[in-house]
Amino acid sequence: MLPAVTTIDLSDDDCWTAVKARDRAFDGRFVTGVLSTGIYCRPSCAARHPRRENVRFFADGAAAQGAGLRPCRRCSPDEVARDERAVLDAIAAIRSAGQVLALGDLAARAGYSPAHFQRVFSRHTGLSPAAYARALRAGRAADALSTGGRVTDAIYDAGYSGPSRFYAANEGRLGMAPSAWANGGRGVTIRWAVVETGLGQMLVAATDKGVCRLSFNEGEADLRARFPQAELVQGGAEFAALLAQVIAAVEAPATGAHIPLDVAGTAFQEAVWQELRRIPPGETRSYAQIAAAVGRPGAVRAAGSANGANHVAVLIPCHRVVRSDGTLGGYAYGLDIKQQLLDRERS
């Protein structure tokens, strides 16, 4: 019998669970060897599942070939590593250029057709190459604006040709006007309330574009520390309607996907947050799975940091991310609240 090859951070049971779910987030992290057919596959291979006793897991295609197996023609497992290298190379090129690069040029670097490269890049990052570049540029602008420098300087330093291009590109995305990032929310009205829930006191705050803060065991002083120059207003009729939706979403987590948010982060953070919102209620993912899903399998710690940078608890469900061994990991509002959220969703 062939020996199993243990992957860096996954047990055989974790691998088999991923195979049964045909979870693409695990493609590239291991391959599935099928002894009865003599082939090895991606975890997400669409072929009929083999019997568990005929399966062994290998770190990569080379290890599987060393055991006498050949690649599956249906899922082409060895292409995963090539795709990942192509995506990482494109990301490096985009970061270096600081602007949107032509899809054809990026595809040519990888040796792919433009259409195929677009699909590969989007599958790994959740964004097209152009959208990734725009998000990266907007993230640089937001970071620069948050340091208190001149708005115009920050816009040009981020790679925009001028303020009008920045405003047009970020309409409806940054939420607050660019100057508000540099001035602690100056000129922005934030309506807020603290309400009692089954999880304790919950702070909800929103601009006219969506929820900008949802937290537990915080109050006005905490909100003002985040937005010291904003006009903070309690309640209001329109806010009351939004607040009711938020409360319902916390009590019944499957109901909040439609609630508008006013949040922004770096390109990587936003990709992580987008992936968090894809996790179905009642399920969890590991930090490693999230990192792999956004095309950065080696950035597990960065994925954890992006998880912790989430300012809208529950609506961006960072509580659904746990350690690879199944333990809870961390949570900004305490592990008791995290466990209650998970228990509520599973029931």
ABEGO torsion letter per residue (X at the ends): XBBBBBBAABBAAAAAAAAAAGBAAABGABBBBBAAAGBBBBAABABBBBBAAABBBBABAAAAAAAGBBBBAAAGAAAAAAAAAAAAAAAAAAAAAGBBBBAAAAAAAAGBBAAAAAAAAAAAAGBBAAAAAAAAAAAAAAAAAAAGBBAAAAAAAAGBAEAAAAAAAABGAAGBBAAAAAAGGBGBBBBBBBBBBAAEBBBBBBBAAEBABBBBGBBAAAAAAABAABBBBBEEAAAAAAAAAAAAAAABAAAAAABBBBBBBBAAAAAAAAAAAABBBGBBBBAAAAAAAAGBAAAAAAAAAAAAABABBGABBAAABBBAAGBAEBBAAEAAAAAAAAAAAAX
